Amino acid sequence: MRRSNENWGCAILMLLAAVSTYSCSASKPAPAAAADVAAQTDEATLFKVPANQLEHLKIVEVRKAAWSASVHTTGTVDWDADHTTQAITQVSGPISRLLVDLGTPVAVNQPLLYVSSPDVANAISTYRKARNHQDYAKRALDRSQDLLDHKVIAQKDFETAQQDFNDAGSDVENSLQALRIFGVTQQEVDDAQRQGVAINPQLAVRSPIAGVVVQKLVSPGLVIQAGMTACFTISDVSTVWVQGHIYDRDLESIRTGDVVEETNPSFKETFHGVVSYIGALVDPTTRTTSVRIVTRNPQGMLKKDMFVDAVIHTRSGRNVLSVPTSAILRNDENLPFVYVQAAPGQFAQRLVNLGAQQGDETEIISGAKEGEKLVAEGSVFLQFANSTR
């Protein structure tokens, strides 16, 4: 009976000890941050950094940010068709002189070449005859007016002289218009009015716009045809077109007027453009839709058929979890991870899934939550310290 009482006493003592242990552990809960990190990270990966080394680290919080959706594509540089044109002669004949070559900057109405053409000589001759007839008709009209005032001729004779003068004026205007169509300048017209001066049969083909000669299509002595032979292509290369290619999934977010940043590995500069046109057809080979980007090219660095990387900043916004790109590291399997602060001076390595990148920020799709603290600078130091443990 005595032994039975002793056994009950031992059982009661053990029960009290168990209750006491449970109460002590319940009164000291683990910190929330550490518990959250432990729930997502293997405890073996937690490690401490000495207090004197913490100053090398920059800690930031995972935060929400309003991002405009960005679409990445590649593009091919082309001339700006709205500021590119061909210089076409208005007369037929052989080329007597070439004045410009490929790459030559030209101004509006600057002579590009000269053509020896009988068309010019005939037009100037017709103009001279018309002016001579007009001068004669004017003198005849003045005489008729004087005779009419002295009642020597009838009113009908005066009206006939006046009609002849008006017809001569119309002939002058028609012949002068022909010279203008040929591109004859006012100075050359004034020279053509002088009698006894030899007619110069050479006509200058002039640049219709200011720009750069990007194509040379003729050579000296070549016989060109009026209105048919293109002599040069002139382009204002201060702007170019970049032809981008957009997949179906991105078409909904792109609009004309969206701002675009373009880069080429050969240049340090970033070029800026605007979406001006979205194609109506899908390329059956690439399954993409063309997008035209009007791009500023102030130094003429972008050349036709160059490739560029383009980032289209659309106006459709979205909220994302954002961290500095410097916080992202990669392990031996090339998987992205970050260092999460579990407690002051204590860090854990955690894998994350990445989204888009905008500027110096990267989107975190999963693996981190808003408000968690990450190492933004000094992550490489942590990685080295972790590898030498």
C-alpha positions in Angstrom: 0.0 0.0 0.0 2.9 2.3 0.9 4.6 1.6 -2.5 1.4 2.5 -4.3 1.2 5.9 -2.6 4.9 6.6 -3.6 4.1 5.8 -7.3 1.1 8.3 -7.3 3.4 10.9 -5.8 6.0 10.5 -8.6 3.3 10.7 -11.2 2.0 14.0 -9.8 5.5 15.6 -9.7 6.2 14.6 -13.4 2.8 16.2 -14.4 3.6 19.4 -12.6 7.0 19.6 -14.3 5.5 19.1 -17.7 2.9 21.9 -17.1 5.7 24.2 -15.8 7.8 23.6 -19.0 4.8 24.3 -21.3 4.0 27.5 -19.4 7.5 28.8 -19.7 7.7 28.1 -23.4 4.3 29.7 -24.0 5.3 32.9 -22.1 8.3 33.4 -24.5 7.0 33.4 -28.1 9.5 33.7 -31.0 9.7 37.0 -32.7 7.2 37.3 -35.6 9.8 38.2 -38.2 12.0 35.3 -37.3 9.1 32.9 -37.2 8.0 34.1 -40.6 11.4 33.7 -42.1 11.8 30.2 -40.4 8.6 29.2 -42.0 9.8 29.9 -45.4 13.5 29.3 -45.1 15.6 26.4 -43.9 16.9 27.2 -40.5 20.3 25.9 -41.5 20.7 28.9 -43.9 20.3 31.5 -41.1 23.6 33.1 -40.2 24.8 36.2 -38.2 26.8 39.1 -39.3 29.0 40.8 -36.6 27.8 44.2 -35.5 31.0 45.9 -36.8 30.2 44.6 -40.3 26.5 45.7 -40.5 27.5 49.2 -41.6 28.5 47.6 -45.0 24.9 46.6 -45.6 22.0 48.7 -46.8 18.6 47.3 -45.7 15.4 48.2 -47.6 11.8 47.2 -47.3 9.8 45.4 -50.0 7.3 48.0 -51.2 4.4 48.4 -53.5 5.0 50.6 -56.5 2.8 51.8 -59.4 4.5 50.8 -62.6 3.6 51.5 -66.2 3.8 48.3 -68.1 6.9 48.1 -70.4 7.1 46.1 -73.6 10.6 45.0 -74.8 11.2 44.5 -78.5 13.9 44.8 -81.1 13.7 47.2 -84.0 15.4 48.0 -87.4 16.3 51.6 -88.2 14.9 53.1 -91.4 14.8 56.6 -93.0 12.0 58.8 -91.9 9.7 58.5 -94.9 7.9 61.8 -94.0 11.2 63.6 -94.3 12.8 61.7 -97.2 12.3 62.4 -100.9 13.9 61.9 -104.3 15.4 64.6 -106.4 13.9 64.1 -109.9 14.8 66.1 -113.0 12.1 68.0 -114.9 14.0 68.0 -118.2 15.6 65.4 -120.4 19.3 65.3 -121.4 22.8 64.2 -120.4 24.2 65.1 -117.0 27.0 67.6 -117.5 28.1 68.1 -113.8 27.6 66.3 -110.5 28.0 68.6 -107.5 27.3 66.3 -104.5 28.0 62.8 -103.4 26.8 60.3 -100.8 26.7 61.7 -97.3 26.8 65.4 -98.5 24.6 67.7 -96.3 22.4 69.8 -98.6 20.1 72.8 -98.1 16.7 73.5 -99.7 17.1 74.4 -103.4 20.8 73.7 -103.4 22.0 72.5 -106.9 22.8 68.8 -107.0 23.7 68.4 -110.6 23.4 70.1 -114.0 21.7 68.8 -117.1 22.4 70.0 -120.6 18.9 70.0 -122.1 17.4 71.4 -125.3 14.2 71.6 -123.4 15.6 74.5 -121.3 16.8 76.4 -124.4 13.4 76.0 -126.1 11.6 77.2 -123.0 13.8 80.3 -122.6 13.5 81.0 -126.3 9.7 80.8 -126.1 9.8 83.2 -123.1 11.9 85.7 -125.0 9.5 85.7 -127.9 6.6 86.1 -125.6 8.2 89.1 -123.9 9.1 90.7 -127.3 5.5 90.3 -128.5 4.3 91.8 -125.2 6.6 94.8 -125.6 5.4 95.3 -129.2 1.8 95.0 -128.2 2.3 97.6 -125.4 3.7 100.1 -127.8 0.9 99.4 -130.3 -1.7 99.9 -127.6 -0.1 103.2 -126.5 -0.2 104.5 -130.1 -3.8 103.4 -130.5 -4.7 105.2 -127.3 -3.2 108.4 -128.6 -4.9 108.1 -132.0 -8.2 107.4 -130.3 -7.8 110.5 -128.1 -7.3 112.5 -131.3 -10.3 110.8 -132.9 -8.1 109.4 -135.7 -9.1 105.7 -135.3 -12.4 104.1 -134.3 -13.1 102.6 -130.8 -13.1 99.1 -132.5 -9.4 99.5 -133.6 -8.4 100.5 -130.1 -10.1 97.5 -128.6 -8.3 95.2 -131.1 -4.9 96.6 -130.0 -5.9 96.2 -126.3 -6.9 92.5 -126.9 -3.6 91.9 -128.6 -1.7 93.2 -125.6 -3.8 91.1 -123.2 -3.0 87.9 -125.3 0.7 88.8 -125.3 0.6 89.0 -121.5 -1.0 85.6 -121.2 1.7 84.1 -123.5 4.4 85.6 -121.2 2.8 84.1 -118.1 2.5 80.7 -119.7 6.1 80.6 -120.9 7.3 81.9 -117.4 5.3 79.1 -115.7 7.1 76.5 -117.9 10.4 77.9 -116.7 9.3 77.7 -113.1 8.3 74.1 -113.6 11.7 73.3 -114.9 13.2 74.9 -111.7 14.7 78.0 -113.3 15.5 80.6 -110.7 14.4 84.2 -110.8 18.0 85.3 -111.5 18.0 83.0 -114.5 14.7 84.4 -115.7 16.1 87.9 -115.4 19.1 86.8 -117.5 16.8 85.3 -120.1 15.0 88.6 -120.6 18.2 90.3 -121.8 18.4 90.1 -125.6 21.7 89.3 -127.4 22.8 87.0 -124.5 23.5 83.4 -125.3 21.1 80.9 -123.9 22.6 78.6 -121.3 21.1 75.1 -121.9 22.2 73.8 -118.5 19.6 73.3 -115.8 20.3 72.6 -112.2 18.5 69.8 -110.4 17.9 71.2 -106.9 17.3 69.6 -103.5 13.6 69.7 -102.6 14.4 69.5 -98.8 17.3 70.1 -96.4 19.0 66.9 -95.3 21.7 64.4 -96.3 22.3 62.6 -99.6 21.6 59.0 -98.6 21.4 57.6 -102.2 23.2 58.5 -105.4 21.5 57.0 -108.4 23.2 58.7 -111.4 26.7 59.2 -112.8 28.2 61.9 -115.1 27.1 61.7 -118.8 24.0 59.6 -118.0 21.0 60.6 -120.1 18.1 61.2 -117.9 14.4 61.4 -118.6 12.2 64.3 -117.5 9.9 63.3 -114.6 11.2 59.7 -114.6 14.8 59.5 -113.5 15.5 59.8 -109.8 18.9 61.3 -109.3 19.4 61.3 -105.5 17.5 60.4 -102.4 17.6 63.1 -99.7 16.7 62.4 -96.1 16.5 64.6 -93.0 18.3 62.2 -90.6 17.7 64.2 -87.5 14.8 61.8 -87.1 14.5 58.1 -88.2 11.9 55.4 -88.1 12.5 52.3 -86.0 10.3 49.4 -87.1 9.5 47.3 -84.0 7.8 43.9 -83.8 5.1 43.3 -81.2 3.6 39.9 -80.2 -0.1 39.5 -79.8 0.0 39.4 -76.0 1.5 42.9 -75.9 -0.7 44.6 -78.5 -3.5 45.5 -76.0 -1.3 47.7 -73.8 0.4 49.7 -76.6 -1.0 53.0 -77.9 0.2 55.6 -80.3 2.1 58.3 -78.4 3.8 55.8 -76.0 7.3 56.9 -75.1 10.1 54.6 -76.2 13.8 54.2 -75.1 16.2 52.6 -77.6 19.7 51.4 -77.1 22.5 49.9 -79.2 25.4 48.0 -77.7 27.8 50.1 -79.7 26.7 53.4 -78.3 26.5 54.8 -74.8 23.6 57.1 -75.7 20.0 56.2 -75.1 17.8 57.3 -78.0 14.2 58.5 -77.4 11.2 58.0 -79.7 7.4 57.9 -79.8 5.1 55.2 -81.2 3.4 56.8 -84.2 1.8 53.8 -85.9 0.6 50.3 -85.0 0.3 48.0 -88.0 -3.0 46.4 -89.1 -1.5 43.1 -90.2 0.3 40.2 -88.6 3.5 39.0 -90.3 2.8 35.4 -91.2 6.5 34.5 -90.7 7.2 36.1 -87.3 3.6 36.2 -86.1 4.3 39.8 -84.9 2.7 43.2 -85.7 4.9 46.0 -86.9 5.1 49.2 -84.8 6.6 52.4 -86.1 8.7 54.5 -83.7 9.7 58.0 -84.7 13.1 58.4 -83.0 15.2 61.5 -82.5 18.7 61.1 -84.0 20.4 64.5 -83.4 23.9 63.4 -84.2 23.0 61.1 -87.0 24.4 58.1 -85.2 21.6 55.7 -86.1 22.0 54.4 -89.6 19.6 52.6 -91.9 19.2 48.9 -91.1 20.9 49.1 -87.7 19.3 47.0 -84.9 18.3 48.5 -81.6 16.7 47.3 -78.4 13.5 49.2 -77.6 11.6 49.5 -74.4 8.0 50.8 -74.9 6.7 52.5 -71.8 2.9 52.0 -72.0 0.3 54.1 -70.2 -1.4 51.1 -68.7 -0.3 51.0 -65.0 -0.2 48.2 -62.4 0.9 47.8 -58.8 3.9 45.5 -58.2 6.2 44.5 -55.3 9.4 46.3 -56.1 13.0 46.0 -54.8 16.3 47.4 -55.9 17.8 45.3 -58.7 21.1 45.2 -56.6 19.3 43.1 -54.0 18.9 40.2 -56.5 21.7 37.5 -56.6 21.9 34.1 -58.2 23.0 30.8 -56.9 25.0 28.0 -58.5 21.9 26.9 -60.4 21.3 30.5 -61.7 18.2 30.8 -59.6 17.5 34.3 -58.2 17.5 34.8 -54.4 17.6 37.6 -51.9 18.9 38.0 -48.3 16.0 38.5 -45.9 16.6 40.1 -42.5 15.2 37.7 -39.9 16.4 39.8 -36.9 19.0 42.5 -36.5 22.3 41.0 -37.6 20.7 37.7 -38.7 19.8 36.9 -42.3 18.3 34.2 -44.4 18.7 33.3 -48.0 15.4 33.0 -49.9 14.6 32.1 -53.5 12.3 34.5 -55.4 10.5 34.7 -58.7 11.2 37.8 -60.7 9.0 39.9 -63.0 9.7 42.9 -65.1 12.5 45.4 -64.6 12.0 49.1 -64.7 15.0 51.4 -64.2 16.9 50.3 -61.1 14.0 48.4 -59.7 12.9 44.7 -60.2 9.5 43.2 -59.7 9.1 40.4 -57.2 6.3 38.0 -58.1 6.7 35.6 -55.2 9.2 34.8 -52.4 8.9 38.1 -50.5 6.1 40.1 -49.0 5.4 43.8 -48.6 7.2 45.2 -45.6 9.9 42.5 -45.3 13.4 43.8 -45.1 16.0 42.8 -47.6 19.7 43.5 -48.2 19.9 46.0 -51.1 23.6 46.7 -51.0 26.3 44.5 -49.6 24.6 41.3 -50.8 27.8 40.1 -52.4 29.6 40.4 -49.0 26.8 38.3 -47.4 27.1 35.7 -50.1 30.9 35.5 -49.5 30.5 35.3 -45.8 27.8 32.6 -46.2 30.1 30.5 -48.5 33.0 30.5 -46.0 31.0 29.4 -43.0 
